[in-house]
Amino acid sequence: MNYKKYFSDELTSLKSQGLYRKFREINRDQKHFPKATERFEGNERAVEVWCSNDYLNLSQHPEVIKKSIDVIQELGTGSGGTRNISGTSSYHADLERELASLHNKESSLIFPSAYTANQSTLWTLCKKLDGIEVFSDELNHASMIQGIKNANVPCHIFRHNDVGHLKELLNTSNASVPKLIVLESLYSMEGLRSPLKQIVSLAKEFNALTYLDEVHSVGLYGNEGRGIANEQDISDDIDIINGTLSKAFGQMGGYIAASSDIIDFVRSFAPGFIFTSSANPSIAAASIKAIEIAKKSEHLREDIRINSNLIRSGLRDLNIPHLENDSHIIPIHVEDPRLCKEAANLLIDDHGIYIQPVFYPTVPKGDERFRVTITPKHQAEDIDRFLSAIDQVWNKMSLRREGSASKIPSQVTKIY
């Protein structure tokens, strides 16, 4: 086999479909966000960031930064190894207690990323629970899909947020086999919430475990930012909650929270935990501080709600196609990968607006989009400037104007 030709041909094919990704070098300004600096071809220019997942800007909070620096000076930059050998510090243990308390669970377990937490936990559960059948929302994140797929167990995919379809699938399963329902509380590309109470009710009816990804919810919704499960008063009814430290809390890593037995089970059997070096103690310490601040920051969450509503109102006035929701995630639909990339280039070149195009496999082919995320540091004048830039780019490219989108496309289910 000509390996060089194979890899070259695959990349050529990807580029010909308009699906090749190019990363921009963006350095966010700690003191002046959403302002940032792009470095390209030996040059620099000022840009404004509209696609950050640092939802509460806590990565740039002075108290969080100070805590990280203090612990680096105390313990150094590395963790020392895997958790079971030499990579557990008091900061790791304290963070796990803090996360368990955040979700009203007995225990929690931290991983280097939320992707690893999802993949490793689901793989472990599926491999160890003999005869298990999984019921997974079709728009679940790739990390969840990969964990299920790697376990090679029966997986039933239900239509997005379709409780009736989920019940139909559950009815086809043998009553005696273990069952696991896997879903997200807030879907990252649509900004839509799950009907959690109805799904929890089905889980009880069919004696199924529930696995809920709260990655884009924790820090932003519920009492003190404890997530949508808390907001709907059903945290106690969810068996396993997955969350992240890298979005609303502005750090790095992921975790699961559950009963002490489930956490000990995953800790003892998951290769993705056992054989992975732990997060740096400074990250754990900064995460604790970020969680403490987030709990007291209802004003930041209110600022995000206000800013999100301002953007949606402006998009409606301009008849820019977008998916209506009540979250901090605002999808703007372009529905062509090349046009999406061209529009992104015009936004940054002509207006200094940095927002990355989103296309397959992150979203289905034909549903290419921008995913706008607003933060408390975006001001009204920033929003006006953003909307004006979008309007001018839409005019220049003669892009479709239809107002809000009603269609919710399905994920490509063959990736399961």
C-alpha positions in Angstrom: 0.0 0.0 0.0 1.2 3.5 -0.8 0.6 5.1 2.6 1.7 8.6 1.5 -0.7 8.6 -1.4 -3.6 7.3 0.8 -3.2 10.1 3.4 -2.7 12.7 0.7 -5.8 11.5 -1.2 -8.0 11.5 1.9 -7.0 15.1 2.7 -7.6 16.1 -0.9 -11.0 14.6 -0.8 -11.8 16.4 2.5 -10.7 19.7 1.0 -12.8 19.1 -2.2 -15.9 18.8 -0.1 -15.2 22.0 1.7 -14.8 20.1 5.0 -11.1 20.8 5.7 -10.5 22.7 9.0 -8.1 25.6 9.4 -7.3 26.8 12.9 -6.8 30.5 13.5 -4.2 31.6 16.1 -6.3 33.6 18.5 -4.9 35.0 21.8 -7.6 36.3 24.0 -6.8 39.4 26.0 -7.4 38.7 29.7 -8.1 42.3 30.6 -10.1 43.3 27.5 -12.1 40.3 26.4 -14.0 39.9 24.0 -11.0 41.7 22.3 -8.3 39.4 21.2 -5.3 39.3 18.8 -5.0 37.0 15.8 -1.5 36.1 14.6 -1.2 35.1 11.0 1.7 35.0 8.4 3.9 37.0 10.7 1.3 39.7 11.3 -1.1 40.5 14.0 -4.6 42.1 14.1 -7.3 42.9 16.6 -10.4 40.8 16.6 -13.5 40.2 18.7 -14.4 36.7 19.9 -17.9 35.3 19.4 -17.4 31.6 19.8 -15.8 31.0 23.2 -17.0 28.3 25.5 -15.5 30.2 28.5 -19.1 31.1 29.2 -18.6 33.1 32.4 -15.1 34.4 31.6 -13.8 32.6 34.7 -10.6 31.6 33.0 -9.7 35.3 33.2 -11.0 36.0 36.7 -8.2 37.5 38.9 -8.9 35.3 41.9 -8.9 32.2 39.8 -5.6 33.2 38.1 -4.0 34.0 41.5 -5.1 30.6 42.9 -3.6 28.8 39.9 -0.3 30.7 40.3 -0.1 30.1 44.0 -0.5 26.4 43.7 2.1 26.2 40.8 4.5 28.0 43.1 3.6 25.6 45.9 3.6 22.2 44.0 4.9 22.8 40.5 3.2 22.4 37.1 2.7 18.7 36.9 0.6 16.2 38.8 3.3 13.5 39.1 1.5 10.7 37.4 -1.7 8.7 37.3 -4.1 9.0 40.2 -3.4 5.5 41.4 0.4 5.9 41.5 1.4 9.4 42.4 -1.1 11.9 40.8 -3.5 12.6 43.6 -3.1 15.7 45.6 -5.3 17.3 48.3 -6.6 19.7 45.6 -7.8 16.7 43.5 -9.7 15.3 46.5 -11.1 18.6 47.5 -12.3 19.2 44.0 -14.1 15.9 43.9 -15.9 16.7 47.2 -16.9 20.1 45.7 -18.3 18.6 42.6 -20.2 15.9 44.4 -21.8 18.7 46.6 -22.5 20.8 43.5 -24.7 18.0 42.1 -26.0 16.7 45.4 -24.3 13.3 44.9 -22.3 11.2 47.3 -19.2 11.2 45.2 -17.5 12.4 42.0 -14.5 11.5 39.9 -12.4 13.9 37.8 -10.8 13.1 34.4 -8.4 15.1 32.2 -11.3 16.0 29.9 -15.1 15.6 29.8 -14.6 13.7 26.5 -12.6 11.1 28.4 -15.1 11.1 31.3 -17.9 10.3 28.9 -16.1 7.8 26.7 -14.4 5.9 29.6 -17.5 5.8 31.9 -19.9 4.6 29.2 -17.5 2.0 27.9 -16.9 0.7 31.4 -20.6 0.5 32.2 -21.5 -1.1 28.9 -18.7 -3.7 29.1 -19.3 -4.7 32.7 -23.1 -4.8 32.8 -23.8 -8.1 31.1 -26.5 -7.9 28.4 -27.0 -4.2 28.7 -28.9 -2.3 26.0 -28.3 1.5 25.5 -30.9 4.1 24.5 -29.2 7.1 23.1 -30.5 10.5 21.8 -29.5 10.9 18.1 -27.8 14.2 18.8 -25.6 13.0 21.7 -22.0 14.2 21.7 -19.3 12.3 19.9 -17.6 11.3 23.2 -20.8 9.5 24.3 -21.2 7.9 20.9 -17.6 6.7 21.0 -17.9 5.2 24.4 -21.0 3.2 23.5 -19.7 2.2 20.1 -16.4 0.9 21.5 -18.3 -1.3 23.9 -20.0 -3.1 21.0 -23.4 -3.5 22.8 -26.9 -3.1 21.4 -27.7 0.6 21.0 -31.1 2.0 20.2 -31.1 5.5 18.9 -34.2 7.6 19.6 -35.1 10.7 17.7 -33.9 13.9 19.3 -36.0 14.7 22.4 -38.7 12.4 21.2 -40.0 10.7 24.4 -42.6 8.8 22.5 -40.0 7.2 20.3 -37.9 6.4 23.3 -40.8 4.6 24.9 -41.4 2.6 21.8 -37.8 1.4 21.8 -37.9 0.6 25.5 -41.0 -1.5 24.9 -39.1 -3.7 22.4 -36.4 -4.5 25.0 -36.4 -7.6 27.3 -37.7 -6.5 30.7 -34.9 -8.5 32.4 -31.9 -6.9 30.7 -30.0 -3.9 32.1 -30.8 -0.6 30.4 -29.1 2.7 30.1 -30.6 5.9 28.8 -27.9 8.4 27.6 -28.7 12.0 26.9 -27.7 15.7 27.3 -29.5 18.3 29.3 -28.6 21.1 26.8 -27.4 20.2 23.3 -24.3 22.2 22.3 -25.1 22.8 18.6 -28.8 23.5 18.9 -29.0 25.1 22.4 -32.2 23.0 23.0 -33.0 21.4 26.3 -34.1 17.8 26.9 -37.5 16.8 28.4 -35.7 15.5 31.4 -38.7 14.9 33.7 -40.4 12.8 31.1 -37.3 10.8 30.4 -36.6 10.2 34.1 -40.2 9.0 34.4 -39.6 6.5 31.6 -36.4 5.4 33.2 -38.2 4.5 36.4 -41.0 2.7 34.5 -38.5 0.5 32.7 -35.9 0.2 35.5 -33.2 1.9 33.4 -30.1 3.8 34.6 -29.8 7.4 33.4 -26.6 9.1 32.2 -26.9 12.8 31.8 -24.3 15.1 30.1 -24.5 18.6 31.7 -21.4 20.0 30.1 -23.1 23.0 28.5 -25.5 23.5 31.4 -23.4 23.4 34.6 -22.4 26.9 35.9 -25.2 28.5 33.8 -28.5 27.1 34.9 -30.2 26.0 38.2 -29.7 27.3 41.7 -26.1 28.6 42.0 -25.4 27.2 38.5 -25.8 23.6 39.5 -27.2 22.6 36.1 -30.6 22.0 34.4 -31.2 18.8 36.4 -31.1 21.0 39.5 -33.2 23.6 37.8 -35.9 21.0 37.2 -35.5 19.5 40.7 -34.5 16.0 39.4 -30.8 15.8 40.2 -31.6 13.0 42.7 -33.3 11.0 40.0 -30.3 11.0 37.6 -27.9 8.1 38.3 -24.8 9.6 36.7 -24.1 13.2 35.8 -21.2 14.2 33.5 -19.8 17.7 33.6 -16.9 19.8 32.5 -14.4 22.2 34.1 -13.4 23.7 30.8 -16.5 25.7 29.9 -18.4 27.8 32.4 -15.7 27.2 35.0 -13.0 28.2 32.6 -10.4 25.5 33.4 -9.6 22.1 32.0 -11.0 18.6 32.6 -14.2 16.7 33.2 -16.0 14.6 35.8 -18.8 12.3 36.7 -20.9 12.6 39.8 -23.0 9.7 41.2 -23.5 7.4 44.2 -20.3 6.4 46.0 -20.6 2.8 44.7 -20.9 3.9 41.1 -18.0 6.3 41.3 -15.8 3.6 43.1 -16.9 1.1 40.4 -15.7 3.4 37.5 -12.6 4.4 39.4 -11.7 0.7 39.8 -12.5 -0.5 36.3 -12.2 2.3 33.8 -8.9 2.1 31.8 -9.4 5.7 30.6 -9.1 6.8 34.3 -6.6 4.2 35.6 -4.0 4.7 33.0 -4.2 8.5 32.4 -2.1 11.1 34.2 -4.2 13.3 36.4 -4.8 17.0 35.9 -2.3 19.4 37.3 -3.0 20.4 41.0 -3.1 24.0 39.9 -6.0 23.3 37.6 -7.9 21.5 40.4 -7.3 24.4 42.8 -8.4 27.0 40.2 -11.5 24.9 39.4 -12.5 24.9 43.1 -12.1 28.7 43.2 -14.1 29.1 39.9 -16.9 27.0 41.2 -17.1 29.0 44.4 -17.3 32.2 42.3 -19.8 30.8 39.9 -22.2 29.8 42.7 -22.3 33.5 43.8 -22.6 34.9 40.3 -26.3 35.0 39.4 -25.6 38.5 38.0 -23.3 37.0 35.4 -25.9 34.4 34.4 -28.5 37.2 34.1 -26.1 39.2 31.9 -25.8 36.2 29.6 -29.6 35.9 29.4 -30.0 39.6 28.6 -27.2 39.5 25.9 -28.6 36.3 24.3 -32.0 37.8 24.0 -30.5 41.0 22.4 -28.8 38.9 19.8 -31.9 36.8 19.0 -34.0 39.9 18.7 -31.5 41.5 16.3 -31.4 38.4 14.2 -35.2 38.3 14.0 -35.2 41.9 12.9 -32.6 41.2 10.2 -34.4 37.9 9.1 -31.1 36.0 9.6 -31.9 32.2 9.7 -31.3 31.0 13.3 -32.7 28.3 15.6 -34.9 29.8 18.3 -34.2 28.6 21.9 -33.9 30.0 25.4 -30.3 29.2 26.0 -26.9 31.0 25.7 -26.2 29.1 22.5 -27.4 30.8 19.3 -27.1 28.8 16.0 -27.1 30.8 12.8 -27.7 28.6 9.8 -25.8 28.9 6.5 -26.2 25.3 5.2 -23.2 25.1 3.0 -19.6 24.5 4.1 -17.9 26.7 1.6 -20.3 29.6 2.1 -20.0 29.2 5.8 -16.2 29.4 5.6 -16.4 32.3 3.1 -18.7 34.2 5.5 -16.4 33.5 8.4 -13.5 34.9 6.4 -15.4 38.1 5.5 -16.5 38.6 9.1 -12.9 38.6 10.4 -11.3 40.3 7.4 -13.8 43.1 6.9 -15.2 43.5 10.4 -12.8 41.9 12.9 -15.4 39.4 14.0 -13.9 36.0 14.9 -16.4 33.1 14.7 -15.5 29.7 13.4 -17.7 27.9 10.8 -19.2 24.6 12.1 -19.6 21.7 9.7 -19.6 17.9 9.4 -18.9 15.8 11.5 -19.8 18.3 14.2 -23.2 18.9 12.5 -24.9 17.0 9.7 -23.9 17.8 6.1 -26.2 20.5 4.8 -26.6 22.1 8.2 -23.4 24.2 8.4 -23.7 27.1 10.8 -22.2 29.6 13.1 -22.6 28.8 16.8 -22.7 32.1 18.6 -21.9 32.1 22.3 -22.3 35.2 24.4 -20.5 36.1 27.6 -21.1 38.6 30.4 -18.1 40.7 29.0 -19.9 41.3 25.7 -21.5 44.7 25.8 -24.5 46.2 24.0 -22.2 48.0 21.6 -20.4 44.7 20.8 -23.7 43.1 20.0 -24.7 46.0 17.7 -21.4 45.7 15.9 -21.8 42.0 15.5 -25.3 42.2 14.1 -24.2 45.0 11.7 -21.4 42.8 10.5 -23.6 39.8 10.0 -26.1 41.9 8.1 -23.4 43.3 5.8 -21.9 39.9 5.1 -25.3 38.4 4.3 -25.9 41.3 1.9 -22.5 40.9 0.2 -22.9 37.2 -0.3 -26.7 37.3 -1.0 -27.3 34.6 1.7 -30.7 33.4 2.5 -32.9 35.3 4.9 -35.8 33.5 6.5 -36.0 34.5 10.1 -35.9 31.8 12.7 -35.4 28.2 11.7 -38.0 25.7 12.7 -36.3 22.6 11.4 -34.1 20.6 13.8 -31.9 18.4 11.7 -31.1 14.9 12.8 -27.5 13.8 13.5 -26.0 11.2 11.1 -26.8 8.1 13.0 -24.4 5.8 11.1 -21.6 7.2 13.3 -22.9 5.0 16.2 
